[in-house]
Structure formats: C-alpha cells, structure tokens
Amino acid sequence: REWMNGCILSTPYWPSANVSHYNLNEMIYLETLYGHQFGITGIDCHRKERPISVGRDRTARGWKLAEDTHLIFRGGAKIASADCITTLKDDFYLTGHEDGTLGLWYTEKKKAIKSIPFAHGIQDPSLNIGRGIVSIGCMKGGDLAVTGSNDGFLRFWKVSTGSTLSTRDLQPLEQTIPINGYVNSVAVGPKARFCVVATGQEHRMGRWNRASNGRNRFGIVQLRRPEDIAAEDETEATEMDQDMMPQQDDDDSDSGSDDSGSDSDSS
C-alpha cells in the first residue's frame, strides 16, 4: 500500500493484476485500475497523483489518476520482471528485478536510462543467474537508494537525477551492512539518518531457497554517526533562532536620526 494526497492505492493479494484506488478523506472506494496482464509485485508514488506499479508482465505502469490513463514502460525482451519499485521524485524511479538487475528510470523515456546487472552478485555461477533484488527503498527527493536480497548485505547506491542525460547516473557505494537472510522490505528514514528492514528466512513471495541463517524479524539500521546528527541538529536550531530574531526596520532608524538632528538645531 502507498499513501498519496488523501488517497490510498493498494494491490490485492498477489497475483492479482489490478490496482484499487480509495479516498481516505471520505473513506470510500473509488475505482479499480486495469492494465497489468499478470500479478502486480510492487507500487510506489511520490507527491503527484501518479503512482507507478510493476508486475509479472515485465512492465512498469505510470497511472495518471486525474486523466484516467497510464503510461507503459518496458525493459526489453531480455530483462526479467521486477519484484520491487521505489520513486525518488515524481519523474524518477528505481526497479529491482528477479534476475538481479537494478534499473534507473525516467518517466519521459520508455526504457531504463541506466541498468546494473548482478547488483547483488550471482546466485548460480554455472547458469550465470544473478540474485534477485527482493526489496528497494530510497530517500525521497534525495540521491540515496538501498537494496536488499539474500546475499547477506544491505547495499547502497548513489542516484544522480540531473536535467541532462550525462548528469543521470546510478553508482554503487562502498559501504555495505551485513544482514543475514532475505531482506524482504526496506525503508529509509527522514534525512537518511536510519533505515528499517524486515528480514526473513524465506522470500516474501514464495518458499524457495530458504536461508537457514536468517531470522524473521524487524531491524533498525543506523546510517549516520550520532555526533553528525547532533551537529546537524545544532546547526538547524541556530538557523531557526536567527530567523526568529526581530530585525530593526531601516526606515525607523533613519527617521529617528533625522528627528534627533532637528531637535539639536532648534536648541
């Protein structure tokens, strides 16, 4: 489920191919959105009423709720279906695929502008099959993305969303955080100070390749040092105090000096 401007969009129990649209202000069902040919595996949105969903039909679909239309994005014949999606901005989003491919998309382009194969390594070297990306999250409006799989690590990515093609990129960061089992869900907290993960011994969509070293639990991962957070809070508090301080009006000060001068002349 994803919340958006007083509305909630939800995909019924997988493998349904429909998206249900509700209005939370009036607590009523509005409509069902049709388009995907197979089950929907993920849905996300930013600020505009344009959610984006991915499904087993190997497509991503951008829904224009106000216009009652949607856009179709295809990754090509060789790319596998996406299991997860996250939106950085209204026009940029990331998809994680079951063959281990991580894709960066722009809503004005029908295909991914950057794809990274085997983002979490190779599952079967003999068949050259990558580990599927199970979950993905990001700092909304920022440049940080996080992906999870069953390779034992939480991986971080720097996303560049410039105005030109040369300034749009997706690069891995050196920092990784060891986590056993399947990372079935991940979300980044405010200002990227922490992230939360849901891990398990099995994939969130099926019972295969069980990870015996994993645990079914919820975890909080600190992404920034406490001293950095304290320094940032102190800086923000100082700036806020300066903004709230009353400033002397220049006109009042000028008029005051003129009045004092006239009094001295009369005396």
N, C-alpha and C positions, 0 to 999 in steps of 0.2 A: 504494500500500500504506500501511496505517496500523497502528502498533503499539499494543497495548492490553492491559495486565494479563496478560502472558504469552501473548497470542493475536495472531494476525495476520489481518487481513481484506484481501482483495485482489479486485480486479475483473479478470477475464480480459481478454484482448485485445479492445479496443473493436471492434465494437459489442455485445458480449455483455451480456445483461441480468441476469446472475447475480452473486452475491457469494459467494466461497469463504471459509470460516472454518477456521483452523488453530490448533492448540495448540502454542506454541513450547517449552513445558516438556517435552513428550513428543515433539515433532517429528512430529506426526501430523495428518492431515486429519480434520476433524470433520464439517462439513456444508456444503451449498450452500443459500444463501438466495434464494428466488424472490419476485418481486413486481413489479419493473420490467417494463414492456411493451416498452421499447426500450433501446438501449445505455446503460450507466452511464458517466457522464463524470467523476465525482468522488466521493470518500468521505473522511470525517474523523471523529474522535471525540475526546473529552476524557479523562475519568477513568473514568466508569462504563462498563459493558459495553453501551453503547447507541450504536453508530456511526450516522451519518446519511449517506445517499448521495443523489445527484441523477443524473437521466438524461434521455434524449431524449424521454421520455414526459411531460415538463413537470411532473414531481412530485419532491418530496423525501420520502424514507422514513427514519423513525427505527426502527432494529432493536432490539428487546428480546430479547437473546440468551438470557437466563435463562428468559423466559416463552415463547419461540418465537413471538412475534407482532411486528407492526410497525405504526407509525402512518404515515398518508399526509398529506402537506401539498401543497396545490395553490395556485398563484399566480393562478389565474383564466384566463379564455379569451384575454385579450389579451397575457399575458406570454409571452415566448419561453422555451425550455428553458435550463436552467442548465449552464454549462460547468465551473464550479468551486465549491468549498464550503470553508469553514473554521469550526470550532467555537471560540467564545470560552470558553464554560462548558458544563456538561452540559445546560443548558436554553436556551442562546442560540447561534445560528449565523448566518453570512452566506453569501449566494449571489451569484455573478456570472453574468449571463445573456448570451446571444449577441446580444441587442438593445441591450446597454449598460446594462441595469438592475442596480442593486445593491440587494439586499434584506436586511433585518434580520428574523430570525425568532425566535419564542419557542415552545418545544415544547408549550405549553398552548394555543396558538392554531393554527388550521388555515391561516391566511393570514399573509402578512408584516405585521409591525406598522409597518414603515417601508420605503418603496421610493424610490429616487432614480433617475430616468430619465436617460439620456445621461451616465452618470458619467464617461466618458472622451471626451465630445464626440460630434459627429455624423460618421458615415462618408460619407454621401451626402446633402447638403442637399436635393437635388431630391426625394428619396423620404422624407426625414425619418427616416433609419435611423441608429441610434447605433452606435458602435464596440463590438464585443463585448468583454466582460471575459474575458480569457484565463486569468488566474491571480489568486489571492487568498490572503493569509496574515494572521496576527494574533499578538499576544502573548497566549498562553494565560492566561486568568484576568484579563486586563487590559482596557484600553479603547482599544487601538491596532490598527488594521487597515490593510493595504496591498493595493492592487490594481494589476494590470498589464494593458496592452493593446498596441496598436500605434500609439498617438498620440504616442509619443516621451517620455512621462513616467511615472514611478512616483508614484502618488497615495496620500495618507494620509488616514485617516478616524478621527474620534473616536467611539467607540461608548459609549453610556450604557445600562446594563442595570440600572435601578432596580427596586424592588419594585412600583411602580405604573406605569400606562400613561403618565402625564405625565412620568415620570423615565426613559423609554426613548426613545432618540433616536439618530440617525446623522447626523453633520455632517462636511463636508469640511474639511480643514486647508489653510492657505495654502501650506505648504511642499510643493514637488514636486521630484523629482530627474529630470533629463533622461537618458533611456536610449533609444537607437535600436533599431529592430526590434521583434519580438514578445517580450514578457516572458512566457515560457511557464510559468514556475514561480517562486514567491517564498516565502520562509520567514523569519520574524522570530526573531532570536537571543535568548538569555536577557537579561532586563531591558531589552529593546528597545535594546540598545547597537549592534546592527548587523542587517542583513538580507542574505540571499544570494538571488541571482536567476540564472535560466537564460534566456538570450536567444537568439533565432534569427531568420533571415530569413523563416521560414515559420511558420504557425500549427501548434501541436503536434498538431492533429487533421486537418490536411489541407494541401494545397499550393495555396493561393489567396491573392490579394493579396500577392504576395511583396514584402517590404520590402528593397530593394536596399541601403539604408544601414545595415542591421543586420548583426550578426555572431553566429555560432554560438559562444557562449562562456558561461562561468560567472563571475559577478562578486560581490564583497563590497562592500556599501554601508554606510559608517559613518553611523549615525543620531544619535550624541551626540558632543559635543566631548571630546577626551582629558582636559582639565582637569576636566570634570564627572565623568567616570568615575573619575579619581584621587581627587577629593574624596569621592565616594560610597564608594569602597573604604576610604579612610582612616576615614570615619565608622563603617563596618561593623566595621573592625578595632578601633576604640576601644570600641564597644559590646560586642564579643566579649570584649575584655580585662576590661572591667568585670564582665561576667557570670561570668568565670572567677576573679575575685579572691575569696579566702576572706573570709567575713563573721563577725565576732565574735558569739558567742551572747549574747543579753541575759541569760539565766538565769545563765550562768557569771560575767558581770561583776557581777551583783547578789550572788551568793554570795561572790565574792571580797571585795567591800566589807564584807559582814557579818562575815566571818572576821577581817579586819583590825581592825574595831571591837572585837570581843570580846577580841582579844589586847591591845589598848591598855588595856581596862578591867581585865584581870587584872593587868597590870603596875602 
